Every structure is written in structure tokens, then in C-alpha cells.
Amino acid sequence: MEPLPGEWAFRDHLEAAGHVCILKDASDLESSSEIAKLIEAESLEAALALHLYRGGRLLQGHGIPFGIIFGGTDLNEDVNHGEKKKVMGKVLEEARFAVAFTESMKEMAQTQWPHARGKIYVQSQGIVTGPNSAFNWNTFLHQSGINQSADNLHIFLLVCGLRQVKDPLYLVDAFSEWHREEPNVYMVIVGPEVDPVFTREVGARVKSAAGVRLIREMPQGDLHAALKNCFAVVNSSVSEGMSAAILEAMDLEVPVLARNIPGNAAVVKHEVTGLLFSDPQEFVQLAKRLVSDPALEREIVANGREYVRARHSWQAERCTYQNLIRTLEGSIQD
């Protein structure tokens, strides 16, 4: 699986400060002993884990200082499993710092693990977009099996890794019903295969769903260009830490429709920076409203762009992580 855009950003921030970074997917490392071998082979001096459970637990007990970044499902779901919660508490005891994307995530973590209160920092995701200027929207539509003139279409993009927590099938039936009424609306699901079994299920459902298409992963520049060309970006996740796709859409001046869950509601203010829906029927209702109300679309787009510029500075994110990594350097010297 390719690293997430945010993971590339963290590495970029640290390499800009002169550090040499190695990026590894936690799912490719099956045991703590593999981490021990990696630390020895590469002479690693410090580590940064994304996701308190999946990444953090692998770093325990190796004697190198590390920090963690909460992912979302660690706080929203893993915390409800007794053994996982216990493991995450131990990881936080050993971690030198922890980063939450929002104040509410920080509060959730502090409630679960009061002993970590003094080491949790808030830093929202920094956003920078770079659409590929050579990207061809008509070619993209053709490859998606949409053979209509782009001028008459309303394309909704749902960008997510194909796993159950992202719930990409949540809107499929309702959207198909809408498409049958209005054949110029389409939903295109774009994302890497994360869970192979679930990916097959998504593929089978989409094949038989009118007006819904599936595209397997795109280079980031192409993805940003597709976002910029689509009518709106959709998020239907059951759980989110902070959705990069939502923030990228705002940065690219594209309206957002997001499922009303805490992680999304932290960045999308209903009817101000986007639209929040609680069920598939409400999604269709709001999507129809957006299609028929250009003034609402313009207002949401302007507010979203302003919000991202004010609250999701890539430069501020860089400063935070460079400063936090210095605390690990201090630990190495001690």
C-alpha cells in the first residue's frame, strides 16, 4: 500500500530540517522483532508513529525515543476494545509526545489516559495542493466509463482507502436511485486497495450500481486535478481523525458533503464551509440543493478556502513537527 499524503508531508517536514527519514507501513511490519532488526540495520535514533495502536505498539521497548500522531480510529474505535486500550495507554507512557489533529481529539485522549495530559499537543493537518496541469478530465471520465459531455455532468468524488471504516458503499443505493432520476449525476469512488476482501465487495457492488464508478488509486497530482474538476467531494466515513481529502477539496475551491461524525464536524461547519448529512437520503437532498443553488455553492467554496488558509497552514505544521522532533534529539543526547 502506498503511504498516505500526510505521511509524505511528515517526512518532508523532517528532511527539510536535515533528518534522514525512512517511511514504513505498519501493516508491513508483523512484529516488534522486525522493528528491532530495522532499528539495528538502519542505525535509527528516533521514530514517529502515525496511529497510537497500529504504529505505536510496535515501537515499545526498543530504547529509542519516539512520538506518536493519533490517527482517528485509535481514539474513535480501538479505545472501545479493552486490550487495545491497555496497550495504547502503555505506548503513551513511553512516548515523548503525542499529536492530535483537533482539540476534541486531545480531550478524548486525555479523558482515556489522564497520565498523558502533559504530552499531548494539537496540530491540525497542514494542506498544500498541486494539481497536475497535464491532467485530462475528459480522459478521466472516459476511463471511469462515463461517456457523456463533461459540460452537462455533476461528478461527486468520494476519495478513500477501500476499508470498512471508510464505508464507501454507504451512499451507493441512494445515489443510484438519484442517477436513475437524473442521468447526469455520477459518484466516482477513488482510492487504494487497503483491505483486499472488502475491495472485492466494493467492486462487485459498484458494478451493478447505476451511476456509481470505482477508480483504483491515482498519483496525487492527478487526484488533486480530478478534485478541482469535479462538482463536489464526498466523505461517508464511519470514523475520521481529520480527512485530508476534505481539506484538499476546500483548498481547491470545491464544495464538500460529509457524513456528520465528530472528525468531519470538526472541520465542516454545516452550510458554512460545507454540508453535513446524517443518512443517505439527507445526502441526496443536500446534493440536489447544491446542484440547484449556485449561490450556496459559491458561499461554501469561499468559506472553505478561507478556513483552510487560516487553520491548516502547511508552514505551521512544519514548525510544530520540527520542534517536537528536537525534543527527541534531546533525548538521544541525554
Rosetta blueprint (number, residue, H / E / L):
1 M L
2 E L
3 P L
4 L L
5 P H
6 G H
7 E H
8 W H
9 A H
10 F H
11 R H
12 D H
13 H H
14 L H
15 E H
16 A H
17 A L
18 G L
19 H L
20 V L
21 C L
22 I L
23 L L
24 K L
25 D L
26 A H
27 S H
28 D H
29 L L
30 E L
31 S L
32 S H
33 S H
34 E H
35 I H
36 A H
37 K H
38 L H
39 I H
40 E H
41 A H
42 E H
43 S L
44 L L
45 E L
46 A L
47 A E
48 L E
49 A E
50 L E
51 H L
52 L L
53 Y L
54 R L
55 G L
56 G H
57 R H
58 L H
59 L H
60 Q L
61 G L
62 H L
63 G L
64 I L
65 P L
66 F E
67 G E
68 I E
69 I E
70 F L
71 G L
72 G L
73 T H
74 D H
75 L H
76 N H
77 E L
78 D H
79 V H
80 N H
81 H L
82 G H
83 E H
84 K H
85 K H
86 K H
87 V H
88 M H
89 G H
90 K H
91 V H
92 L H
93 E H
94 E H
95 A L
96 R L
97 F E
98 A E
99 V E
100 A E
101 F L
102 T L
103 E H
104 S H
105 M H
106 K H
107 E H
108 M H
109 A H
110 Q H
111 T H
112 Q H
113 W L
114 P H
115 H H
116 A H
117 R H
118 G H
119 K H
120 I E
121 Y E
122 V E
123 Q L
124 S L
125 Q L
126 G L
127 I L
128 V L
129 T L
130 G L
131 P L
132 N L
133 S L
134 A L
135 F L
136 N L
137 W H
138 N H
139 T H
140 F H
141 L H
142 H H
143 Q H
144 S L
145 G L
146 I L
147 N L
148 Q L
149 S L
150 A H
151 D H
152 N H
153 L L
154 H E
155 I E
156 F E
157 L E
158 L E
159 V E
160 C L
161 G L
162 L E
163 R L
164 Q H
165 V H
166 K H
167 D L
168 P L
169 L L
170 Y L
171 L L
172 V H
173 D H
174 A H
175 F H
176 S H
177 E H
178 W H
179 H H
180 R H
181 E H
182 E L
183 P L
184 N L
185 V E
186 Y E
187 M E
188 V E
189 I E
190 V E
191 G L
192 P L
193 E E
194 V L
195 D L
196 P H
197 V H
198 F H
199 T H
200 R H
201 E H
202 V H
203 G H
204 A H
205 R H
206 V H
207 K H
208 S L
209 A L
210 A L
211 G L
212 V E
213 R E
214 L E
215 I E
216 R L
217 E L
218 M L
219 P L
220 Q H
221 G H
222 D H
223 L H
224 H H
225 A H
226 A H
227 L H
228 K H
229 N H
230 C L
231 F L
232 A E
233 V E
234 V E
235 N E
236 S L
237 S L
238 V L
239 S L
240 E L
241 G L
242 M L
243 S L
244 A H
245 A H
246 I H
247 L H
248 E H
249 A H
250 M H
251 D H
252 L L
253 E L
254 V L
255 P L
256 V E
257 L E
258 A E
259 R E
260 N L
261 I L
262 P H
263 G H
264 N H
265 A H
266 A L
267 V L
268 V L
269 K L
270 H E
271 E L
272 V L
273 T L
274 G E
275 L E
276 L E
277 F E
278 S L
279 D L
280 P H
281 Q H
282 E H
283 F H
284 V H
285 Q H
286 L H
287 A H
288 K H
289 R H
290 L H
291 V H
292 S H
293 D L
294 P H
295 A H
296 L H
297 E H
298 R H
299 E H
300 I H
301 V H
302 A H
303 N H
304 G H
305 R H
306 E H
307 Y H
308 V H
309 R H
310 A H
311 R H
312 H L
313 S L
314 W H
315 Q H
316 A H
317 E H
318 R H
319 C H
320 T H
321 Y H
322 Q H
323 N H
324 L H
325 I H
326 R H
327 T H
328 L H
329 E H
330 G H
331 S H
332 I H
333 Q H
334 D L
